[in-house]
Amino acid sequence: MIIIKSENEIKIMKEAGRVTAGVLEKIGNVLKPGMTTIELDRIAEEEIYKYHMIPAFKGYNGFPASICVSINEQVVHGIPSDRIINEGDIVSVDVGVRYEGYHGDAAKTFAVGSVSDEAKKLIEVTECSFYEGLKYCNTKFRLSDISHAIQTYVESKGFEIVKDFVGHGIGKSMHEDPQIPNYGRPGRGTRLTSGMVFAIEPMVNMGTDEVSVLLDNWTVVTNDAKLSSHFEHTVAITDGEPVILTMVD
């Protein structure tokens, strides 16, 4: 069942989203070669606590850290560690924040120093694909119209959509109905209604769309070890234009 949020609930989620976005902005400002992924985790956690909010990922189904940090061929759910970030890496950071019982969720892939033109294109296409899906986030459309727009754009640019992991509804729970694949035929699924709130998150691979989960039971990697990129925002459906809740004021 898709839970419709009231105006007040969306207002609270926007506060959670503002801090979520601020944490990602902070990470983008400090990220540099030589840092470890656990340093990024500490920075993010301190930033979240500074606003008297809670890192939503920490302890979620046993996840041991406050953010997910996934490097190069890692798609999502990378566990922060002593791994050193190097010049030329691409680093996907996923942040979740809980505030007054509600969640914000956003992700972005960062280029570290000088990266290949192909890597730059991958990051750009992933972000742009989110905005292609956003065009269909209004009450004229159905859920799969978002999915179809994302897939069509990504594949037109020569990349592949990850199909094993999807976006989701969000609210009092980090993951609510519905699931939101980044692929599929248009015109299917639930008609969008004002008050729905989604975490829309294309995951895009340079090579095959096939992925595997490592032995840590969290980190997802591409099967061909080629690069992957991730971009996500929390979005509220309204009677007019959609509202991205995970934005810095």
Secondary structure, DSSP 4 states (H G I P E B T S, - for coil): -PPPPPHHHHHHHHHHHHHHHHHHHHHHHH--TT-BHHHHHHHHHHHHHHTT-EESSTTGGG--SSEEEEETTEEE-PPP-SPBP-TT-EEEEEEEEEETTEEEEEEEEEE-SS--HHHHHHHHHHHHHHHHHHTT-STTSBHHHHHHHHHHHHHHTT-EE--SS-EEE-SSSSSEEEEE-S---SS-SPBP-TT-EEEE--EEESS-S-EEE-TTSS-EEETT---EEE-BEEEE--SSS-EESS---
